[in-house]
Amino acid sequence: MKKKVAIILVILLPLQILLNRILAANPLFVEQWYSNGIYPITSALLRRTLGFLPFSIGDFLYALLVIMIIRWIVLRIKQRFRNPKRWILNSIAVLSLIYFCFNLFWGYNYYRLPLHTALEIENDYTTEELVELTRDLIATSNELHVTITGDDSVKVEIPYSKSEILELSFAGYENIEDDFPELVYDVPSLKRSVYSIPLTYMGFNGYLNPLTNEGQVNTRIVPYKIPTTASHEIGHQLGFAKENEANFLACLTTMNHPDKYFNYSGYTFALSYCLSELYRRDPALAEELVEELNFGVKENYREVREFWESHKNPFEPMFMFVYDSFLIANNQPGGMRSYSYVVALLVNYHKSRGRL
């Protein structure tokens, strides 16, 4: 890299950080000019350009990045870290360039208005409202479970292939686009990640590549969890960067999906959030309500829990800590464990619509 170009990029890095601080204090500006202005154009262009490919360009780019980092380290060792001014300058310049692309193609969405504002609902709720919603979700989950299996003691098995599940995920967004025009998903780019095995051991269901706008789904996970994971990644593609907001959209779209298997996945996903929050507030009542669940529903929960326990490894906490720190640094104070806001969205959407 030419020295003048590198110096300019290095100077731009602190200016970019300052810009992010300014944007974080002006979410309405971000909402109007970026999330509903620039981003829909760039994201649709990326998905239209890359979505038709049967493989993930984003996965390829990550592999290339790892190779380049390894090569860079080897070269530094061979050269015994000579000329530090040059390679430090170039390294910061590359970091500045990547940071710019990340923000331009995706990252500014972290600073948009919170989702409850866009939905025109409240973000507070009482324990009584939480209990009411939890009971409703239990009743609906049990009903769906029996409708699908015909036996309250048998777990639900999704009959579709994993590729079919990904394709069916689009229908959930189509089903609610009349109520929420901002959730129109007309340029799909949802793919099975080639890194599903390492993602599993890292503890991740999927991810969005911010530079290609491809939604990557870990298809090694329990099939009944793929509908909500795929819908979560679509939520990210549509510009809802925060994990808790994407989780709410996963609940909303699968619960309103025309397919009963997606409905079951969505209702039990929403229920897991409500039960987790209720355990925090009233453990005894939470235990009491869990007993109302069909045995087969609890078997589906057990299946998911055992899957993740079987893939635990000593490095998983480190990966989770790094990602949690990343979320906190990007305007998500609660990090990954932001159950309460997901529940707030569920409770207040339920109140405003009279249903979920």
Secondary structure, 3 states (H helix, E strand, C coil): CCHHHHHHHHHHHHHHHHHHHHHHCCHHHHHHHHHHHHHHHHHHHHHHHHCCCCCCHHHHHHHHHHHHHHHHHHHHHHCCCCCHHHHHHHHHHHHHHHHHHHHHHCHHHHHCCCHHHHHCCCCCCCHHHHHHHHHHHHHHHHHHHHHHHCCCCCCCCCCCCHHHHHHHCHHHHHCCCCCCHHHCCCCCCEEECCCHHHHHHHCCCEEEECCCCEEEECCCCCHHHHHHHHHHHHHHHCCCCCHHHHHHHHHHHHHCCCCHHHHHHHHHHHHHHHHHHHHHHCHHHHHHHHCCCCHHHHHHHHHHHHHHHHCCCCCHHHHHHHHHHHHHHCCCCCCCCCHHHHHHHHHHHHHHHCCC
